[in-house]
Amino acid sequence: MEFKNMSFKKKREHIWEYYKLHIFAVIFAIVFVSYIIYDKTHTKEIIGNITILSNQVLDDKRIDLQEEMNKVVVANSKKQQVDIGVYPIESTGENVSQYISKLQVQIATGEIDLIISNKTFYNELLKSEVLLKLDDLEELDFSTIGNKLIKGTTSSGEGTYAINAEGNEYLKTMNIDSRDKVFAIISTSNRKEEATKMLKWFLEQ
């Protein structure tokens, strides 16, 4: 029977039988394109990253810090933001090795800019030669930092690779015990300018 002579029900069954794969393909394409458009218009570009190694950071304090850092480095708040990562590697739980592995990957791919860590992990980073030598950063005024400079030696020579965070006022507001903490910039960072601005902000608190 020719299509034009079929009843409406028969036409519907005929279309479904012969074109259902095409219909599914079109639906999938529409959903996929819609997802891409939504993702592009709603996902913000990460313009800076601070990674904190601590068991003490509450989520509301993390959000407060993110808002402060957005003011420091973000030019367009609708499209950009600073990412704040928190890793409780000071604990002894089963997930610690997973956190460290993830950190190592992020460092290797240049995702971490400024890190706030304990001195033990800082020494490991120094040995791995993934810390930026701070001496050549003109934006930092070492004369105001005094005895907080932490020296180290790598294949690049001796220099300042971290700054003692003990007593930092903003870390106190985050309820972070700063007695064993240091600030350091990761040398693989793709955003060293932003990292320097964020470090300078902390030092001014």
C-alpha positions in Angstrom: 0.0 0.0 0.0 1.3 3.5 -0.9 2.1 5.8 2.0 -0.5 8.4 1.0 -3.3 5.8 1.1 -2.5 4.6 4.6 -4.5 5.5 7.7 -3.0 7.9 10.2 -2.2 5.0 12.5 -0.5 3.0 9.8 1.5 6.1 8.7 2.7 6.6 12.3 3.7 2.9 12.6 5.4 3.0 9.2 7.4 6.1 10.2 8.4 4.6 13.5 9.4 1.3 11.9 11.6 2.8 9.2 12.9 6.0 10.8 13.2 5.3 14.5 17.0 5.1 14.3 17.1 8.5 12.6 14.7 9.9 15.2 16.9 8.7 18.0 20.0 10.1 16.2 18.3 13.6 15.9 17.2 13.6 19.6 20.7 12.6 20.7 22.3 15.3 18.5 19.9 17.9 20.0 20.7 16.9 23.6 24.4 16.8 22.9 24.5 20.2 21.3 22.4 21.6 24.1 24.8 20.2 26.7 27.8 21.7 24.9 26.1 25.1 24.7 25.1 25.0 28.4 28.6 23.9 29.4 30.2 26.7 27.4 27.9 29.4 28.8 27.8 28.3 32.4 31.3 26.9 33.1 33.6 29.6 34.4 37.3 29.7 33.4 39.7 29.0 36.2 42.0 32.0 36.4 43.8 30.9 39.6 44.2 28.1 42.1 45.0 27.9 45.7 45.5 24.4 47.2 45.4 24.1 51.0 46.7 21.0 52.8 44.8 21.0 56.0 42.2 19.0 57.9 40.6 22.1 59.3 39.0 24.0 56.4 35.3 24.3 56.5 33.4 24.7 53.3 32.0 28.1 54.2 35.6 29.4 54.9 36.7 28.0 51.5 33.9 29.9 49.8 34.9 33.1 51.7 38.5 32.7 50.5 37.3 32.1 46.9 35.3 35.3 47.0 38.3 37.3 48.3 40.6 35.8 45.7 38.1 36.6 42.9 38.5 40.2 43.9 42.3 40.0 43.6 42.7 38.3 40.2 39.4 38.0 38.4 38.7 40.5 35.6 35.3 39.2 34.6 33.4 37.6 37.5 30.7 36.2 35.2 33.2 34.1 33.2 36.2 33.6 35.5 36.8 32.4 39.1 39.6 31.2 41.4 39.5 27.6 42.4 40.2 26.7 46.0 41.3 23.1 46.6 41.5 21.5 50.0 43.3 18.2 50.7 43.2 16.7 54.2 46.5 14.9 53.8 47.5 15.6 57.4 45.3 12.8 58.5 46.2 9.1 58.4 43.1 7.8 56.6 42.9 5.4 53.7 42.3 8.3 51.2 45.6 10.1 51.9 47.6 8.3 49.2 44.8 9.1 46.7 44.9 12.7 47.7 48.7 12.8 47.2 48.4 11.1 43.8 45.9 13.6 42.7 48.1 16.4 43.9 51.0 15.1 42.0 48.9 15.0 38.8 47.7 18.5 39.3 51.2 19.8 39.9 52.5 18.0 36.8 49.7 19.5 34.6 50.2 23.1 36.0 46.8 23.3 37.7 48.1 24.4 41.1 49.4 27.9 41.5 49.8 28.7 45.1 50.0 26.0 47.8 49.7 26.3 51.5 51.2 23.2 53.0 52.9 21.9 56.1 56.7 21.9 56.2 57.1 18.2 55.7 55.2 18.3 52.4 57.1 21.5 51.5 60.4 19.6 51.8 59.1 16.9 49.6 58.1 19.4 46.9 61.5 21.1 47.3 63.2 17.7 46.7 61.0 17.2 43.6 62.1 20.6 42.3 58.5 21.8 41.6 58.7 25.0 43.6 59.2 28.4 42.1 62.3 30.4 43.3 60.7 33.6 44.8 63.8 35.8 44.9 63.3 37.1 41.4 59.6 38.1 41.8 59.7 41.9 41.7 56.1 42.1 43.0 57.2 40.8 46.4 58.9 43.2 48.8 61.1 40.9 50.9 62.1 43.8 53.2 58.7 43.6 54.8 58.7 39.9 55.3 61.7 39.7 57.5 62.6 36.3 59.0 59.7 34.5 57.4 61.7 33.7 54.3 62.4 29.9 53.9 65.6 29.1 52.1 66.2 26.0 50.1 68.6 24.5 47.6 67.7 22.8 44.3 69.6 22.3 41.0 68.8 26.0 40.3 70.8 27.0 43.3 70.0 28.3 46.8 67.2 30.7 47.2 63.8 31.5 48.8 61.3 28.8 47.9 58.6 29.4 50.5 57.4 31.9 53.1 56.5 31.0 56.7 52.7 31.3 57.2 52.8 31.2 61.0 50.7 33.8 62.5 49.0 34.8 59.2 45.8 36.7 60.2 43.7 35.4 57.3 44.6 31.8 58.0 43.4 32.4 61.6 40.0 33.5 60.3 39.8 30.2 58.4 40.6 28.3 61.7 43.8 26.9 60.2 46.6 26.1 62.6 49.4 28.1 60.8 52.3 27.0 63.1 53.6 24.5 60.6 52.3 26.1 57.4 54.2 27.7 54.5 53.2 29.6 51.3 54.8 28.5 48.1 54.3 28.9 44.4 54.4 25.8 42.1 56.9 26.2 39.3 54.8 24.3 36.8 51.9 26.8 37.3 50.5 28.2 34.1 49.4 31.3 36.0 52.4 32.6 37.9 51.3 36.2 37.7 48.0 35.4 39.4 49.9 33.1 41.9 52.1 36.1 42.9 49.2 38.4 43.3 47.4 35.9 45.6 50.6 35.3 47.6 51.1 39.0 48.0 47.5 39.4 49.2 48.1 36.8 52.0 51.3 38.5 53.1 49.5 41.8 53.4 46.9 40.5 55.8 
